[in-house]
Amino acid sequence: MNKLINYFKESYNTSKIAFYCELFEFSLVGGASAILTFTVLDPATKLFIPMFFIGSILGMISTFYRKAAFATLLTGWFVAMNFIALIKLFG
């Protein structure tokens, strides 16, 4: 249990900005994923797509601060795709 606690402490101490972005990203993307799972036959797109979009932006910020190059590219791709989905959904 101490290793897990130390892991989170190190993550926090390495970059507080990235840590809090990841915390909120986890909440948003996890929640969006749950909504998609439970509404798959009639997807609640107006709920989960904005959550995925904001979560992806937070993910891109946190991966940038952590200097995780390919993760930044991946989350950037998610931001772009979710932005297109938002335009199609609300535009």
Secondary structure, 3 states (H helix, E strand, C coil): CHHHHHHHHHHHHHCHHHHHHHHHHHHHHHHHHHHHHHCCCCCCHHHHHHHHHHHHHHHHHHHHHCCCHHHHHHHHHHHHHHHHHHHHHHC
